[in-house]
Amino acid sequence: MKKERLDDITLSYLRFQSPRENRGNILVFFLIFLDTIGVLFLLGEPMVPLFYWSGIIPLVFIHLWAIQYVIAPYKFEKSYYLFFGV
């Protein structure tokens, strides 16, 4: 069986990001998308307490989960992909 060499574009999709890129991606994702866009809709008018608490509780858990990737990105490098998959 003859082995084929993968082209550079395919290899770029298969490589892992560096932990430094992981830290930057998490900070941008949280500051721009999750906190700004997500919380603004929860605090909008009319504020329904059921929607507020059903949105804030998962937001707090996701923030607690993300702290480990900001503090020690090299230690938790592989689980980062599970984090963004969820």
Secondary structure as GFF3:
##gff-version 3
##sequence-region A 1 86
A	DSSP	alpha_helix	8	14	.	.	.	ID=ss1
A	DSSP	alpha_helix	19	28	.	.	.	ID=ss2
A	DSSP	pi_helix	29	38	.	.	.	ID=ss3
A	DSSP	alpha_helix	39	42	.	.	.	ID=ss4
A	DSSP	alpha_helix	49	71	.	.	.	ID=ss5
A	DSSP	alpha_helix	80	85	.	.	.	ID=ss6
###
